């Protein structure tokens, strides 16, 4: 459903649960940038606290990758 073919990239990243494969796809057009990424976790927690830990780790990793700063966030 993208306006072109995204470029795939896979890398192994460290986590508190050991190394994980990180899959990313990027597409740049003249006016837009598209970015899709995911990680397949070997075990998925079945409680809200465990899910929040995974999501927070992904957020923190993404911010660190670009040397960014979290301005605000809200639970949905």
C-alpha positions as CSV (number, residue, x, y, z in Angstrom):
1,X,0.0,0.0,0.0
2,X,3.1,2.3,-0.2
3,X,3.8,4.4,-3.2
4,X,6.9,2.4,-4.0
5,X,9.1,-0.5,-2.8
6,X,10.6,0.0,0.7
7,X,14.2,-0.8,1.3
8,X,14.6,-3.6,3.9
9,X,17.2,-3.7,6.7
10,X,17.7,-6.3,9.4
11,X,20.0,-6.0,12.3
12,X,20.6,-7.8,15.6
13,X,20.1,-5.6,18.6
14,X,20.7,-6.2,22.3
15,X,18.0,-6.3,24.8
16,X,17.5,-7.2,28.5
17,X,16.2,-10.5,27.2
18,X,19.2,-11.2,24.9
19,X,19.8,-10.4,21.2
20,X,16.7,-9.8,19.0
21,X,16.3,-9.4,15.2
22,X,15.1,-5.9,14.3
23,X,13.4,-5.5,10.9
24,X,13.0,-2.1,9.3
25,X,11.7,-0.9,6.0
26,X,12.2,2.6,4.6
27,X,10.9,4.5,1.6
28,X,11.7,8.1,0.7
29,X,9.6,9.9,-1.9
30,X,10.0,13.6,-3.0
31,X,7.5,14.7,-0.4
32,X,7.2,11.9,2.3
33,X,9.3,9.5,4.3
34,X,7.9,6.1,5.3
35,X,9.3,3.9,8.1
36,X,8.1,0.6,9.4
37,X,9.9,-1.5,12.0
38,X,9.2,-4.5,14.2
39,X,10.8,-7.0,16.4
40,X,9.6,-10.6,16.9
41,X,9.9,-11.3,20.6
42,X,10.5,-15.0,21.6
43,X,8.1,-14.6,24.5
44,X,5.3,-12.1,24.8
45,X,4.1,-11.2,28.3
46,X,0.5,-11.7,29.1
47,X,0.2,-8.9,31.5
48,X,0.0,-5.1,31.1
49,X,3.1,-4.4,33.0
50,X,5.2,-6.7,30.8
51,X,3.8,-5.3,27.6
52,X,4.5,-1.7,28.9
53,X,8.1,-2.8,29.6
54,X,8.5,-3.9,25.9
55,X,6.9,-0.8,24.5
56,X,9.0,1.5,26.7
57,X,12.2,-0.3,25.7
58,X,11.3,0.1,22.0
59,X,10.6,3.8,22.6
60,X,13.8,4.3,24.5
61,X,15.9,2.5,21.9
62,X,14.4,4.5,19.0
63,X,15.1,7.8,20.9
64,X,18.7,6.7,21.6
65,X,19.3,5.7,18.0
66,X,18.7,9.3,16.8
67,X,20.1,11.0,20.0
68,X,16.6,12.3,20.5
69,X,14.7,13.5,23.6
70,X,11.3,12.5,24.7
71,X,9.1,15.6,25.0
72,X,5.9,14.1,26.1
73,X,3.8,10.9,26.0
74,X,0.3,9.7,26.9
75,X,-1.2,6.3,27.5
76,X,-3.9,5.3,25.1
